[in-house]
């Protein structure tokens, strides 16, 4: 059984990773039950569901107002009231979206374990509460528990961890420690997380494994890529959510575009919003930089295929994190212009000759030079780079090996 708070067709963060693993686990003859959040509205049959033996939903009791930015006075009132309410009735992280469903979740999952004779449970978080609740299931039933931490838990700065008080943080640490103690396997998607956990939780280091993000070859087989035409203007593209703590790079980017407004290039941002630039500033550079709505993955891949390069901007807290989109860009053989400080991302790009790295303080000079030339012709892209080992098919084989070891009781914790 796989437990994921979100799952496609929802576009919320976190669901896509395991929807891909499910496809290839099914090819290895696993019968998979999915337990996920009940959708807000009725959904039609979704493609990933065809790989599942059964799909069940748990209720989402988390206040919806906390999942969006307040837009008016009433929203601000509801937001503050909801936070106060959660503070009164919980003892952990009230920003955790699963904090109100403990009893409901355990009952729902317990019934599925009995009805479907479940042997393995794979739980992915955030929300991290789902990982903790699954330790209760581990005590109740003879199952193997695999906990997948997609992001840092108590040692990270996301999911409200820096906003809660010390007693609540201590409670979260106790939940986290229980997960590490009880789990048969702990997986993380990036090397910095793996190295941190192995160094700081030495008693459990043998069961901490790197299960990286990957790309799915099937996503590209379904796209009708026509023969690419040469762009009249040098085309730079960005897609996805824009991170926080990028004030300086975007200020530099704005000034660079403004001072090169007469050169032969165009930049497209497919995102929800560029909060670092106001409406007046965006209008000044609108002839060269356009902001368009965020696209589904397949539609964005078509846009990327027709572009010349992909623009990547990372703040320091993710400069070591390589995501699924990263591998998809490489699969399309698109050079990457990476703006950010030194880290695993810059090292991977530069050492494999997959793009160029620009430090934030060098945006005006280095990115400006690219805009002036209107090309990256001087850059010799590594078309021989082998992307196959970063596919979901390849990574799933590694996961399967670990599961078989657990099943055969040969896995030592």
Protein Blocks (a to p, Z undefined) as FASTA:
>chain_A
ZZdfbacfbfbehjlmmmmmmmmmmmnopacdddddddfbdcdddfklmmpfbdcddddf
bdfklmpccfbfklmmmmmmmmmmmmmmpcbdfkbmklmmmmmmmmmmmmmmmmnopabd
cdddddfklmmmmmmmmmmpccddddddfbdcklmmeehlmmpcfklmmmmmmmmmmmmm
mpmbdcdfbfklmmmmmmmmmmlmmmpccddddddfklmmmpccddddddfbdcdddedj
ddehilmmmmmmmmmmmmmmmpccddddddfbdfkbcfklmmmmmmmmccdddddfklmm
mmmmmmmbdcddddfklmmbccfklmmmmmnopacdddddddfklmmmmmnopaccddfk
lmmmmmmmmmmnopaklpccdfkbcfklmcfklmmmmmmmmmmmmmnopacZZ
